[in-house]
Amino acid sequence: MLPSFFDSMVALIVKTSTDLPPDVRAAMKHALHEEDEGTRAKQALTIIGQNIDQAAEIEGAICQDTGMPTFEIKTPVGTNQIWLKSKIKEAIEEATKRGKLRPNSVDSLTGENSGNNLGPGTPVLHFEQWERNDIEVKLLLKGGGCENMNAQYSLPSELAHLGRADRTIEGVRKCILHAVWNAQGKGCAPGAIGVCVGGDRTSGYVEAKQQLFRSLDDVNPDARLAALEAEIMRTANTLGVGTMGFGGKISLIGCKVGVQNRLPASFFVSVAYDCWAYRRLGVVLDGTTGAIKEWIYRNPSVPTIPMMDQAGFQRTGREVALRAPISEEAIRALKVGDVVLISGPAFTGRDAVHHHLASHEPPVDLRGGVIYHCGPVVAKQADGSWKVTAAGPTTSIREEPYQADIIGKYGVRAVIGKGGMGGKTLAGLKQHGAVYLNAIGGAAQFYARCIDRVDGVSLMEFGTPEAMWHLQLRDFPAIVTMDAHGNSLHQDLEQESGANLAELAEARV
């Protein structure tokens, strides 16, 4: 039965995780060319572009968060969908073993990681019959950081900077713009959004995610929605959110809107926010063998166009070299906007580690140290050592309840993450002499090359992504976005882009 189906699914998963489709590459290349030289946005996009090329070259994960695998499958009438489901799960497990997917399936009650990306609800599989003999399989890998920036609005509603959003197309437009603005850098902008107007709370989110399976360069068949999509693309890119929330001209690379009927009492606008690492591919399979007949979104016979026309990230000579353990004096000499190159030991710490450190002594000495908000993809070598194969930052705001206390209690000097942190952490940085360093979200291959080795691992009981990995960094670049003097780039740009959002609302009055 379909002897090539398993191999075809492994190929689909690997290619989706490691090589962006041409429409997304084109959108990101446009963004790269739009931003001015010397800006934070340009620098960030240069790292992103270099990372995209690096991932495709070695068939490595574009982003260390390989997301929730969501499959949309169309089959001929009479196909054994139970068998297909089992083979897709086997392919997910195989891709995880090969290091193309990070183990991401976590028991919601115990916190235990299954280790193979399988478990209740993982992966997500949607089947549909059609009157064709071929099988179509589409796959979306949407990471947790951008998933956290999804939004759902119940109209009418009062929105920050925009006022009332009514049950109209204009109200829908306000909701979409608000979602883009609210994501800032936490969703790894520039992002792409799928939107559903109507439905109920569940079906609205499902349809919003379905919109992300559309190509960025298609045109909505509904003229009203096509006009709305074009308007959003024009106005959202005047907000000034920019790449990683650093400011800039491009905040959004795609907007796709669908519509569903609703109940009279409800009017939902559901927004599925995806990051720049917009991993979505598909295949058409022979209905008798399961072999790949055609790739959707890409043509393998057409060579991939490199993102970078020249060398990637370039040093300017103004970077500040830091070696851990770092002194308080060196930290207080830094200011927002400085680019640093970090070398020496650093320790990963995500949600489980921070929760643990709130009530337990750390397994390592953190005085003068660096905590990296990262859940890497790691591979065990023949000699028993570990190698990091993908290592970009995770969204930092989740650690806001813990971070200031951990900095003060254990003498941490630098925190690396993405998207910025809140007022409690900002006050802690100032009080204790520490900084927040923003790395570029999704740039997992770029940063993996800045890790010389893994010296060990602690708290492995939390699972691979949540363990505390002991890393040796070498010239790891990041930008100071929250300093030890009470300054926050994230806070400033959120206010500036909020003012731009309010101007868009006023212009429509």
VMD Tcl script that draws the C-alpha trace (Angstrom):
set ca {
  {0.00 0.00 0.00}
  {1.58 3.30 -1.17}
  {5.18 2.04 -0.76}
  {6.72 5.51 -1.23}
  {4.36 7.42 1.07}
  {6.58 7.34 4.19}
  {9.67 8.55 2.31}
  {7.61 11.29 0.66}
  {6.40 12.51 4.06}
  {9.92 12.57 5.48}
  {11.08 14.57 2.45}
  {8.20 17.04 2.90}
  {8.92 17.54 6.60}
  {12.66 17.99 6.08}
  {12.26 20.44 3.21}
  {9.60 22.46 5.05}
  {11.80 22.81 8.13}
  {14.99 23.73 6.26}
  {14.17 25.72 3.12}
  {11.66 28.57 2.80}
  {9.40 28.51 -0.27}
  {10.15 30.93 -3.15}
  {7.25 33.31 -2.38}
  {8.49 33.81 1.20}
  {12.09 34.19 0.04}
  {10.99 36.84 -2.45}
  {9.09 38.76 0.24}
  {12.03 38.66 2.64}
  {14.47 39.70 -0.09}
  {12.20 42.66 -0.87}
  {12.23 43.60 2.82}
  {16.03 43.38 2.89}
  {16.36 45.72 -0.09}
  {13.79 48.19 1.29}
  {15.59 48.97 4.54}
  {18.31 51.60 4.65}
  {21.95 50.72 5.18}
  {23.20 51.19 8.72}
  {19.83 50.70 10.39}
  {18.99 48.09 13.01}
  {16.36 46.66 10.66}
  {18.89 46.27 7.85}
  {21.37 44.59 10.16}
  {18.71 42.19 11.44}
  {17.50 41.34 7.94}
  {21.07 40.69 6.84}
  {21.41 38.09 9.60}
  {18.03 36.62 8.65}
  {18.97 36.40 4.97}
  {22.30 34.78 5.79}
  {20.50 32.32 8.09}
  {18.00 31.33 5.37}
  {20.82 30.52 2.97}
  {22.80 28.66 5.63}
  {19.81 26.49 6.55}
  {19.12 25.49 2.95}
  {22.79 24.80 2.26}
  {23.22 22.23 5.04}
  {19.57 21.13 5.27}
  {19.41 22.40 8.85}
  {16.43 23.79 10.74}
  {15.79 27.42 9.78}
  {14.56 28.14 13.30}
  {15.25 25.99 16.37}
  {11.53 26.13 17.19}
  {10.27 23.83 14.47}
  {6.73 24.48 15.58}
  {3.51 22.51 15.63}
  {3.32 20.33 12.50}
  {-0.07 20.98 10.90}
  {-1.02 18.80 7.93}
  {-3.84 19.40 5.45}
  {-4.46 16.19 3.49}
  {-6.78 15.53 0.56}
  {-7.35 11.92 -0.44}
  {-9.34 9.99 -3.06}
  {-12.58 8.39 -1.91}
  {-11.84 5.06 -0.30}
  {-8.27 5.80 0.80}
  {-7.35 4.34 4.18}
  {-6.83 7.53 6.17}
  {-6.01 5.57 9.34}
  {-2.96 4.06 7.60}
  {-1.89 7.44 6.23}
  {-2.13 8.93 9.72}
  {0.13 6.24 11.16}
  {2.73 6.74 8.42}
  {2.76 10.52 8.88}
  {3.41 10.00 12.59}
  {6.26 7.64 11.77}
  {7.69 10.27 9.43}
  {7.46 12.93 12.16}
  {9.35 10.63 14.52}
  {12.00 9.93 11.88}
  {12.51 13.63 11.09}
  {12.89 14.28 14.82}
  {15.56 11.57 15.10}
  {17.43 13.20 12.22}
  {17.42 16.56 14.01}
  {15.20 18.26 11.41}
  {12.49 18.79 14.02}
  {13.09 19.78 17.66}
  {11.21 17.62 20.18}
  {8.28 19.96 20.86}
  {5.41 17.80 22.13}
  {4.93 18.39 25.86}
  {2.39 16.80 28.20}
  {0.28 19.73 29.38}
  {-0.34 18.20 32.83}
  {3.09 16.78 33.70}
  {5.36 18.96 31.57}
  {7.08 15.83 30.26}
  {8.44 16.02 26.70}
  {7.61 12.94 24.60}
  {10.95 13.29 22.81}
  {9.57 12.30 19.42}
  {7.02 15.04 18.61}
  {4.16 12.59 19.12}
  {1.36 12.74 21.65}
  {-2.29 13.74 22.00}
  {-2.93 16.44 19.40}
  {0.59 16.26 17.93}
  {0.86 16.44 14.99}
  {-2.31 18.18 13.82}
  {-3.92 16.22 10.96}
  {-6.89 17.43 8.90}
  {-8.26 15.06 6.26}
  {-10.61 15.84 3.39}
  {-11.81 13.70 0.47}
  {-11.77 14.93 -3.10}
  {-12.68 13.53 -6.51}
  {-9.12 13.05 -7.74}
  {-6.87 10.00 -7.77}
  {-3.85 11.83 -6.37}
  {-3.14 12.62 -2.72}
  {-2.32 16.21 -1.70}
  {-0.46 16.94 1.52}
  {0.33 20.45 2.75}
  {2.40 21.15 5.86}
  {2.71 24.27 8.02}
  {5.36 24.53 10.76}
  {4.32 27.46 12.95}
  {6.48 28.15 16.00}
  {5.37 28.91 19.53}
  {6.59 32.51 19.63}
  {4.39 33.63 16.77}
  {1.58 31.31 17.93}
  {1.53 33.28 21.18}
  {0.86 36.44 19.15}
  {-2.35 35.12 17.63}
  {-5.31 37.29 18.53}
  {-9.10 37.09 18.53}
  {-11.40 40.09 18.77}
  {-15.08 40.17 19.60}
  {-16.72 43.17 17.96}
  {-17.66 45.81 18.87}
  {-14.49 46.40 20.88}
  {-12.33 49.25 22.13}
  {-8.76 48.97 20.86}
  {-5.69 50.78 22.12}
  {-4.78 53.76 19.86}
  {-7.64 52.93 17.46}
  {-10.82 53.51 19.41}
  {-13.96 51.52 18.74}
  {-13.96 48.74 16.18}
  {-17.50 48.13 14.96}
  {-19.00 45.19 13.07}
  {-17.86 46.55 9.72}
  {-15.01 46.10 7.27}
  {-13.44 49.16 8.88}
  {-13.73 47.47 12.27}
  {-12.05 44.37 10.85}
  {-9.24 46.52 9.45}
  {-8.66 48.03 12.88}
  {-8.42 44.60 14.48}
  {-5.85 43.39 11.96}
  {-3.68 46.49 12.35}
  {-3.92 46.20 16.12}
  {-2.72 42.58 15.97}
  {0.30 43.54 13.85}
  {1.15 46.41 16.18}
  {0.66 44.33 19.32}
  {3.03 41.59 18.11}
  {5.99 44.02 17.96}
  {9.19 41.92 17.96}
  {7.74 39.09 20.02}
  {6.35 37.40 16.91}
  {9.63 37.72 14.94}
  {8.50 40.43 12.55}
  {8.18 40.94 9.67}
  {5.32 38.49 9.90}
  {2.50 37.16 7.79}
  {-1.07 36.94 9.03}
  {-4.03 34.76 8.24}
  {-7.39 36.25 9.19}
  {-10.92 34.93 9.51}
  {-13.88 37.28 9.65}
  {-16.78 35.52 11.39}
  {-17.27 31.92 12.41}
  {-17.26 30.97 16.08}
  {-14.27 31.09 18.42}
  {-12.98 27.69 17.28}
  {-13.80 27.72 13.57}
  {-12.51 31.28 13.26}
  {-9.04 30.33 14.44}
  {-9.00 27.24 12.23}
  {-9.92 29.27 9.15}
  {-7.38 31.97 10.04}
  {-4.65 29.33 10.09}
  {-5.98 27.90 6.82}
  {-5.34 31.26 5.19}
  {-1.62 30.77 5.87}
  {-1.62 27.95 3.30}
  {-2.23 30.54 0.57}
  {0.73 31.82 -1.44}
  {1.87 35.33 -0.60}
  {1.53 36.44 -4.21}
  {-2.02 35.20 -4.84}
  {-5.09 37.45 -5.16}
  {-8.20 36.88 -3.09}
  {-11.12 35.85 -5.34}
  {-13.46 38.04 -3.27}
  {-12.86 41.61 -4.47}
  {-13.85 43.05 -1.09}
  {-11.29 40.92 0.73}
  {-8.66 41.51 -1.93}
  {-9.02 45.25 -1.35}
  {-8.79 44.77 2.42}
  {-5.62 42.66 2.09}
  {-3.98 45.28 -0.10}
  {-4.97 48.07 2.28}
  {-3.55 46.21 5.27}
  {-0.26 45.60 3.46}
  {0.01 49.28 2.64}
  {-0.89 50.66 6.07}
  {0.75 48.04 8.30}
  {4.11 48.86 6.76}
  {3.79 52.47 7.89}
  {3.53 51.51 11.58}
  {7.29 51.50 12.12}
  {7.34 48.20 14.04}
  {9.88 46.78 11.61}
  {12.08 43.71 11.74}
  {12.20 42.17 15.24}
  {10.42 45.28 16.53}
  {13.56 47.34 15.89}
  {11.73 49.91 13.75}
  {11.83 50.10 9.96}
  {9.78 50.09 6.79}
  {8.59 46.48 6.64}
  {6.49 45.02 9.45}
  {4.36 42.62 7.39}
  {5.12 40.38 4.40}
  {1.63 38.99 3.85}
  {-2.03 39.34 4.79}
  {-4.62 36.73 3.77}
  {-8.27 37.08 4.79}
  {-11.12 34.57 4.70}
  {-14.73 34.85 5.82}
  {-17.26 32.54 7.45}
  {-20.89 32.98 8.43}
  {-21.50 33.71 12.08}
  {-24.23 33.71 14.70}
  {-26.23 36.95 15.07}
  {-24.87 37.47 18.58}
  {-21.19 37.01 17.68}
  {-18.73 38.82 15.43}
  {-15.21 37.46 15.81}
  {-12.09 38.53 13.97}
  {-9.44 35.83 14.39}
  {-5.80 36.49 13.50}
  {-3.14 33.78 13.07}
  {0.25 35.50 13.20}
  {3.21 33.75 11.55}
  {6.84 34.84 11.74}
  {9.29 35.60 8.94}
  {10.34 31.91 9.13}
  {7.09 31.13 7.31}
  {7.60 27.40 6.78}
  {4.89 26.04 4.51}
  {5.20 23.52 1.69}
  {3.13 20.82 0.02}
  {3.26 17.86 -2.34}
  {0.99 16.06 -4.76}
  {1.49 12.28 -4.53}
  {0.73 9.45 -6.90}
  {-2.41 7.81 -5.53}
  {-1.11 4.28 -6.07}
  {2.55 4.58 -4.99}
  {2.68 7.64 -2.73}
  {5.65 9.00 -4.69}
  {5.99 12.76 -5.11}
  {4.64 13.93 -8.47}
  {4.71 17.64 -7.84}
  {5.82 20.15 -5.20}
  {3.35 22.86 -4.21}
  {4.71 26.42 -3.74}
  {8.07 25.48 -5.29}
  {9.47 23.96 -8.48}
  {12.50 21.75 -7.76}
  {13.75 22.18 -11.33}
  {14.17 25.93 -10.74}
  {17.32 26.71 -8.71}
  {16.76 28.43 -5.37}
  {17.59 32.12 -5.55}
  {20.02 32.98 -2.71}
  {18.82 35.56 -0.23}
  {22.18 37.29 -0.05}
  {23.79 38.94 -3.09}
  {26.92 39.59 -1.04}
  {28.46 38.64 2.28}
  {26.08 38.57 5.24}
  {26.55 40.17 8.66}
  {29.54 42.50 8.59}
  {31.31 44.02 11.56}
  {31.65 47.79 11.64}
  {34.45 48.03 14.18}
  {32.12 49.69 16.69}
  {31.05 46.42 18.32}
  {31.81 45.97 22.03}
  {33.56 42.72 22.89}
  {32.40 41.08 26.13}
  {33.77 37.95 27.75}
  {31.89 36.15 30.49}
  {32.01 36.38 33.41}
  {31.29 40.08 32.84}
  {31.91 42.86 35.36}
  {29.25 45.30 36.48}
  {31.49 48.14 35.27}
  {31.50 46.75 31.72}
  {27.73 46.36 31.77}
  {27.02 49.86 33.04}
  {29.21 51.26 30.25}
  {26.74 49.90 27.68}
  {23.74 51.80 26.34}
  {20.73 50.99 24.19}
  {21.77 50.55 20.55}
  {25.24 49.15 21.25}
  {26.13 45.97 19.40}
  {28.05 43.46 21.49}
  {30.05 40.35 20.64}
  {29.86 37.87 23.52}
  {32.40 35.14 24.13}
  {32.82 32.66 26.94}
  {30.33 30.55 28.90}
  {26.58 31.02 28.62}
  {23.68 28.95 29.91}
  {20.34 28.40 28.23}
  {17.23 28.97 30.28}
  {13.61 28.90 29.19}
  {10.34 28.57 31.08}
  {11.12 25.43 33.09}
  {14.59 26.63 34.11}
  {13.32 30.03 35.26}
  {10.52 28.45 37.25}
  {13.07 26.09 38.82}
  {15.53 28.88 39.69}
  {12.78 30.82 41.45}
  {12.91 28.28 44.29}
  {16.13 26.27 43.78}
  {19.81 27.13 43.66}
  {21.24 27.01 40.11}
  {23.29 23.96 39.10}
  {26.04 26.33 37.85}
  {27.65 29.56 39.03}
  {25.76 32.42 37.33}
  {27.73 35.32 38.87}
  {28.75 37.65 36.07}
  {27.13 35.19 33.72}
  {24.96 35.08 30.64}
  {21.53 33.46 30.40}
  {20.35 32.70 26.89}
  {16.61 32.32 26.33}
  {16.98 29.45 23.90}
  {15.77 25.90 23.37}
  {18.38 24.56 20.93}
  {18.28 21.62 18.57}
  {21.10 19.34 19.73}
  {22.60 16.13 18.37}
  {24.48 13.53 20.38}
  {27.84 12.62 18.86}
  {29.46 9.19 18.68}
  {31.77 10.06 21.60}
  {28.81 10.98 23.80}
  {29.27 14.75 23.48}
  {26.58 17.11 22.25}
  {26.56 19.43 19.26}
  {24.19 22.36 18.79}
  {22.71 22.34 15.29}
  {20.21 25.22 15.67}
  {20.11 27.85 18.40}
  {18.12 31.05 17.92}
  {16.46 32.95 20.78}
  {12.99 32.33 22.16}
  {10.48 35.02 23.16}
  {11.66 36.54 26.43}
  {8.47 38.08 27.82}
  {7.39 34.69 29.18}
  {10.19 34.97 31.76}
  {9.07 38.40 32.98}
  {7.67 37.07 36.28}
  {11.07 35.58 37.20}
  {13.86 37.45 35.44}
  {14.54 40.40 37.75}
  {14.58 38.18 40.83}
  {16.99 35.71 39.21}
  {19.29 38.52 38.08}
  {19.42 39.95 41.59}
  {19.67 36.66 43.44}
  {22.36 35.00 41.35}
  {24.35 37.93 39.91}
  {23.47 37.47 36.22}
  {24.93 40.26 34.07}
  {23.40 39.65 30.64}
  {20.20 38.08 29.33}
  {19.95 37.20 25.63}
  {16.53 36.72 24.04}
  {14.12 38.29 21.61}
  {11.17 40.64 21.76}
  {12.18 42.49 24.91}
  {10.90 42.32 28.47}
  {8.72 44.40 30.76}
  {8.95 46.97 33.49}
  {9.89 44.61 36.32}
  {12.91 43.33 34.40}
  {13.89 46.84 33.30}
  {13.94 47.96 36.93}
  {15.97 44.89 37.87}
  {18.55 45.60 35.18}
  {19.04 49.10 36.53}
  {19.17 48.05 40.17}
  {21.60 45.17 39.77}
  {23.70 46.27 36.78}
  {22.62 43.98 33.96}
  {21.50 44.29 30.34}
  {19.03 42.67 27.99}
  {20.51 41.72 24.63}
  {18.24 41.14 21.65}
  {19.32 38.44 19.23}
  {17.50 37.87 15.94}
  {14.57 35.51 16.32}
  {14.62 32.49 14.04}
  {18.28 32.86 13.04}
  {19.07 29.39 14.36}
  {21.81 28.46 11.89}
  {23.56 31.82 12.17}
  {23.80 31.59 15.94}
  {24.69 27.89 15.99}
  {27.90 28.92 14.24}
  {28.68 31.21 17.19}
  {28.70 28.28 19.62}
  {32.10 26.60 19.83}
  {31.00 23.66 21.92}
  {28.65 22.24 24.54}
  {30.39 21.81 27.89}
  {27.52 20.01 29.59}
  {23.83 20.02 30.37}
  {21.79 20.36 33.56}
  {18.12 19.75 34.34}
  {17.74 17.34 31.44}
  {14.61 16.03 33.14}
  {12.83 19.06 31.67}
  {13.41 17.77 28.12}
  {15.82 18.87 25.40}
  {14.38 22.34 24.68}
  {13.89 23.23 28.36}
  {17.16 21.87 29.78}
  {20.00 24.17 30.85}
  {22.72 23.73 28.22}
  {26.26 24.88 29.07}
  {27.56 26.62 25.96}
  {30.83 28.23 24.95}
  {30.11 31.27 22.78}
  {32.46 32.94 20.33}
  {31.71 36.49 19.10}
  {27.96 36.01 19.47}
  {26.40 39.26 18.14}
  {23.43 40.92 19.82}
  {22.10 44.42 20.34}
  {21.55 46.13 23.69}
  {17.84 46.94 23.75}
  {17.42 47.34 27.54}
  {20.34 48.82 29.45}
  {21.35 49.29 33.08}
  {20.22 52.93 33.06}
  {16.47 52.30 32.71}
  {16.28 52.67 28.92}
  {14.28 50.29 26.71}
  {14.23 50.34 22.92}
  {11.14 48.09 23.03}
  {9.24 50.51 25.21}
  {10.18 53.48 23.04}
  {9.27 51.81 19.74}
  {6.00 50.46 21.11}
  {5.01 54.03 21.99}
  {6.19 55.43 18.63}
  {4.40 52.76 16.60}
  {1.32 53.23 18.80}
  {1.28 56.90 17.84}
  {1.53 55.88 14.16}
  {-1.38 53.49 14.70}
  {-3.48 56.29 16.16}
  {-2.68 58.49 13.14}
  {-3.98 55.76 10.81}
  {-7.25 55.72 12.74}
  {-7.56 59.50 12.63}
  {-6.89 59.56 8.90}
  {-10.01 57.45 8.30}
  {-12.31 59.71 10.29}
}
mol new
graphics top color blue
foreach p $ca { graphics top sphere $p radius 0.5 }
foreach p [lrange $ca 0 end-1] q [lrange $ca 1 end] { graphics top cylinder $p $q radius 0.2 }
display resetview
